[in-house]
Structure formats: C-alpha cells, structure tokens
Amino acid sequence: MVRRFISASFFASAFIWVAVSFFDVEIEVVRVLFIYSIGFVLLMIFIGLLLVPFISLFRKKRSSLLEGKPPDDADHTRTTDSDSDGSQSG
C-alpha cells in the first residue's frame, strides 16, 4: 500500500511538473485542481458513509451456503433404498 502511494505521488508530481514546465500551465490552475480534487474525494467519502446504513437495509441477507452453514430445513441424512441404484430386486 505504501509502495502504491509513493508510486502514485511520483507520477502525479511528474504530471504536474510536465504541465507547468512544457505546457505553460499556471501554478494557480494546478493549485485549484488540487484543492477541488481533495474536496471531491472528501465529499465522496462523506456520501459513502451516509449511504452505508441505507444500502444495508436493502441488501439481501446472505444465504447460509455462503456462510458455510447448512440450511436449517435441509436434511443431510441419506436413506439407502434397494431401488436407489436403479436395479430391481424381484
């Protein structure tokens, strides 16, 4: 996770350096983009935290097979009949 953060920071700073150096982008534009980006991320985090209780109300309950428990209504004992293998004893 730290390696990804360092890598992302390096490429973001290289992108900004190239934009300012070679394409004559003003520092103020980069500053506004940075501030709006941080604001957007914080807003999305806040909206996500607000929506978690509402989404959990509408989600289906996990089936017991996904939890690793057998269903309550299923009987897992098998009875062996002489007719179960298809042969007729007669």
KEMAR-59101 format. One record per atom (N, C-alpha, C): residue number from 1; atom name; x, y, z. Coordinates in steps of 0.02 Angstrom, whole numbers, always signed. Example, Ala and Ser with C-alpha at 12.3 -4.5 7.8 and 13.67 -1.06 7.14 Angstrom:
! KEMAR-59101
REC   n atom      u      v      w
REC   1    N   +660   -284   +390
REC   1   CA   +615   -225   +390
REC   1    C   +660   -165   +390
REC   2    N   +642   -112   +354
REC   2   CA   +684    -53   +357
REC   2    C   +645     +2   +394
END
This chain:
! KEMAR-59101
REC   n atom      u      v      w
REC   1    N    +42    -59     +0
REC   1   CA     +0     +0     +0
REC   1    C    +44    +63     +0
REC   2    N    +97    +62    +38
REC   2   CA   +142   +119    +40
REC   2    C   +177   +127    -27
REC   3    N   +194    +70    -58
REC   3   CA   +228    +73   -123
REC   3    C   +182   +104   -176
REC   4    N   +117    +87   -174
REC   4   CA    +69   +117   -221
REC   4    C    +63   +192   -209
REC   5    N    +61   +212   -146
REC   5   CA    +55   +283   -130
REC   5    C   +116   +321   -155
REC   6    N   +175   +293   -144
REC   6   CA   +237   +326   -168
REC   6    C   +238   +330   -244
REC   7    N   +218   +276   -276
REC   7   CA   +216   +275   -349
REC   7    C   +166   +325   -377
REC   8    N   +106   +327   -348
REC   8   CA    +55   +374   -370
REC   8    C    +77   +446   -358
REC   9    N   +109   +459   -302
REC   9   CA   +133   +526   -288
REC   9    C   +188   +547   -337
REC  10    N   +231   +501   -354
REC  10   CA   +284   +516   -402
REC  10    C   +255   +534   -471
REC  11    N   +209   +492   -495
REC  11   CA   +181   +505   -561
REC  11    C   +137   +568   -562
REC  12    N   +102   +581   -508
REC  12   CA    +62   +642   -504
REC  12    C   +107   +704   -505
REC  13    N   +161   +702   -467
REC  13   CA   +206   +759   -466
REC  13    C   +242   +767   -533
REC  14    N   +258   +712   -567
REC  14   CA   +289   +716   -633
REC  14    C   +239   +745   -684
REC  15    N   +176   +727   -678
REC  15   CA   +125   +754   -722
REC  15    C   +119   +830   -713
REC  16    N   +118   +852   -651
REC  16   CA   +112   +924   -636
REC  16    C   +175   +960   -660
REC  17    N   +233   +931   -649
REC  17   CA   +295   +963   -672
REC  17    C   +296   +971   -748
REC  18    N   +275   +919   -784
REC  18   CA   +273   +923   -858
REC  18    C   +222   +975   -880
REC  19    N   +164   +977   -847
REC  19   CA   +113  +1025   -866
REC  19    C   +137  +1097   -855
REC  20    N   +170  +1110   -799
REC  20   CA   +193  +1177   -784
REC  20    C   +253  +1196   -828
REC  21    N   +299  +1150   -837
REC  21   CA   +360  +1166   -874
REC  21    C   +350  +1171   -949
REC  22    N   +317  +1122   -978
REC  22   CA   +315  +1118  -1051
REC  22    C   +252  +1148  -1082
REC  23    N   +198  +1150  -1046
REC  23   CA   +135  +1175  -1075
REC  23    C   +114  +1241  -1045
REC  24    N   +156  +1272  -1007
REC  24   CA   +144  +1339   -978
REC  24    C    +78  +1344   -941
REC  25    N    +63  +1293   -901
REC  25   CA     +4  +1296   -857
REC  25    C    +23  +1335   -796
REC  26    N    -21  +1380   -776
REC  26   CA     -7  +1422   -718
REC  26    C    -12  +1382   -654
REC  27    N    +27  +1402   -605
REC  27   CA    +28  +1368   -540
REC  27    C    -40  +1374   -506
REC  28    N    -74  +1429   -517
REC  28   CA   -140  +1439   -486
REC  28    C   -190  +1386   -512
REC  29    N   -186  +1369   -574
REC  29   CA   -231  +1318   -602
REC  29    C   -217  +1250   -570
REC  30    N   -154  +1234   -560
REC  30   CA   -136  +1171   -528
REC  30    C   -160  +1171   -456
REC  31    N   -153  +1227   -422
REC  31   CA   -174  +1232   -352
REC  31    C   -250  +1223   -346
REC  32    N   -288  +1254   -390
REC  32   CA   -361  +1247   -389
REC  32    C   -381  +1175   -404
REC  33    N   -348  +1145   -453
REC  33   CA   -363  +1075   -469
REC  33    C   -349  +1030   -409
REC  34    N   -294  +1042   -374
REC  34   CA   -277  +1003   -315
REC  34    C   -329  +1011   -259
REC  35    N   -349  +1073   -247
REC  35   CA   -398  +1086   -193
REC  35    C   -466  +1055   -211
REC  36    N   -487  +1062   -274
REC  36   CA   -551  +1032   -294
REC  36    C   -547   +956   -292
REC  37    N   -491   +927   -308
REC  37   CA   -483   +854   -306
REC  37    C   -490   +829   -235
REC  38    N   -457   +863   -188
REC  38   CA   -463   +843   -118
REC  38    C   -534   +851    -93
REC  39    N   -566   +906   -112
REC  39   CA   -636   +916    -93
REC  39    C   -682   +863   -121
REC  40    N   -670   +844   -184
REC  40   CA   -711   +792   -215
REC  40    C   -703   +725   -180
REC  41    N   -642   +707   -164
REC  41   CA   -630   +643   -129
REC  41    C   -662   +644    -60
REC  42    N   -656   +698    -23
REC  42   CA   -688   +702    +43
REC  42    C   -764   +700    +37
REC  43    N   -791   +732    -14
REC  43   CA   -864   +730    -24
REC  43    C   -887   +660    -39
REC  44    N   -850   +623    -81
REC  44   CA   -869   +554    -97
REC  44    C   -864   +509    -35
REC  45    N   -814   +520     +7
REC  45   CA   -809   +481    +69
REC  45    C   -868   +495   +114
REC  46    N   -887   +558   +120
REC  46   CA   -943   +578   +163
REC  46    C  -1009   +548   +137
REC  47    N  -1019   +552    +71
REC  47   CA  -1080   +523    +42
REC  47    C  -1082   +447    +52
REC  48    N  -1025   +415    +44
REC  48   CA  -1021   +343    +56
REC  48    C  -1039   +325   +127
REC  49    N  -1014   +364   +175
REC  49   CA  -1030   +350   +245
REC  49    C  -1104   +362   +260
REC  50    N  -1134   +410   +226
REC  50   CA  -1205   +422   +236
REC  50    C  -1249   +367   +205
REC  51    N  -1226   +339   +150
REC  51   CA  -1267   +289   +114
REC  51    C  -1260   +218   +141
REC  52    N  -1209   +204   +181
REC  52   CA  -1199   +136   +206
REC  52    C  -1259   +110   +245
REC  53    N  -1289   +148   +291
REC  53   CA  -1348   +121   +327
REC  53    C  -1407   +107   +281
REC  54    N  -1418   +150   +231
REC  54   CA  -1474   +140   +186
REC  54    C  -1463    +80   +140
REC  55    N  -1403    +71   +117
REC  55   CA  -1388    +14    +73
REC  55    C  -1393    -51   +112
REC  56    N  -1372    -51   +174
REC  56   CA  -1375   -113   +214
REC  56    C  -1447   -133   +228
REC  57    N  -1494    -85   +228
REC  57   CA  -1564   -102   +237
REC  57    C  -1593   -140   +178
REC  58    N  -1570   -123   +118
REC  58   CA  -1598   -152    +57
REC  58    C  -1561   -213    +32
REC  59    N  -1503   -228    +60
REC  59   CA  -1466   -286    +37
REC  59    C  -1498   -350    +62
REC  60    N  -1492   -402    +22
REC  60   CA  -1519   -466    +42
REC  60    C  -1475   -497    +96
REC  61    N  -1507   -537   +137
REC  61   CA  -1469   -573   +187
REC  61    C  -1428   -627   +152
REC  62    N  -1368   -639   +175
REC  62   CA  -1326   -691   +145
REC  62    C  -1358   -759   +154
REC  63    N  -1352   -800   +103
REC  63   CA  -1379   -867   +110
REC  63    C  -1333   -907   +156
REC  64    N  -1362   -957   +186
REC  64   CA  -1323   -997   +234
REC  64    C  -1267  -1036   +200
REC  65    N  -1274  -1048   +134
REC  65   CA  -1221  -1085    +99
REC  65    C  -1158  -1042    +94
REC  66    N  -1166   -976    +87
REC  66   CA  -1108   -932    +83
REC  66    C  -1073   -924   +150
REC  67    N  -1110   -933   +204
REC  67   CA  -1081   -927   +271
REC  67    C  -1048   -992   +293
REC  68    N  -1057  -1045   +257
REC  68   CA  -1027  -1109   +275
REC  68    C  -1069  -1151   +320
REC  69    N  -1132  -1132   +331
REC  69   CA  -1177  -1170   +373
REC  69    C  -1228  -1204   +329
REC  70    N  -1248  -1265   +346
REC  70   CA  -1301  -1297   +307
REC  70    C  -1368  -1264   +321
REC  71    N  -1413  -1264   +272
REC  71   CA  -1479  -1234   +284
REC  71    C  -1516  -1272   +338
REC  72    N  -1560  -1237   +374
REC  72   CA  -1597  -1268   +429
REC  72    C  -1648  -1319   +405
REC  73    N  -1679  -1307   +348
REC  73   CA  -1733  -1350   +326
REC  73    C  -1709  -1411   +287
REC  74    N  -1646  -1416   +272
REC  74   CA  -1620  -1472   +233
REC  74    C  -1599  -1529   +279
REC  75    N  -1618  -1588   +260
REC  75   CA  -1597  -1647   +298
REC  75    C  -1541  -1680   +259
REC  76    N  -1483  -1684   +289
REC  76   CA  -1424  -1709   +253
REC  76    C  -1413  -1784   +262
REC  77    N  -1459  -1817   +297
REC  77   CA  -1451  -1889   +305
REC  77    C  -1482  -1923   +245
REC  78    N  -1447  -1972   +219
REC  78   CA  -1470  -2007   +159
REC  78    C  -1494  -2076   +178
REC  79    N  -1551  -2093   +153
REC  79   CA  -1575  -2161   +164
REC  79    C  -1556  -2203   +104
REC  80    N  -1536  -2262   +117
REC  80   CA  -1515  -2307    +62
REC  80    C  -1572  -2355    +49
REC  81    N  -1598  -2352    -10
REC  81   CA  -1650  -2398    -32
REC  81    C  -1620  -2448    -79
REC  82    N  -1651  -2505    -83
REC  82   CA  -1626  -2554   -131
REC  82    C  -1641  -2533   -202
REC  83    N  -1691  -2489   -211
REC  83   CA  -1710  -2467   -278
REC  83    C  -1671  -2404   -298
REC  84    N  -1630  -2378   -255
REC  84   CA  -1597  -2314   -271
REC  84    C  -1545  -2320   -325
REC  85    N  -1516  -2380   -335
REC  85   CA  -1465  -2386   -386
REC  85    C  -1494  -2405   -454
REC  86    N  -1559  -2411   -459
REC  86   CA  -1590  -2425   -523
REC  86    C  -1603  -2498   -537
REC  87    N  -1576  -2541   -497
REC  87   CA  -1587  -2613   -509
REC  87    C  -1652  -2635   -475
REC  88    N  -1684  -2684   -504
REC  88   CA  -1746  -2709   -475
REC  88    C  -1732  -2777   -444
REC  89    N  -1749  -2781   -382
REC  89   CA  -1741  -2847   -349
REC  89    C  -1810  -2879   -346
REC  90    N  -1816  -2932   -377
REC  90   CA  -1880  -2954   -381
REC  90    C  -1912  -3013   -377
END
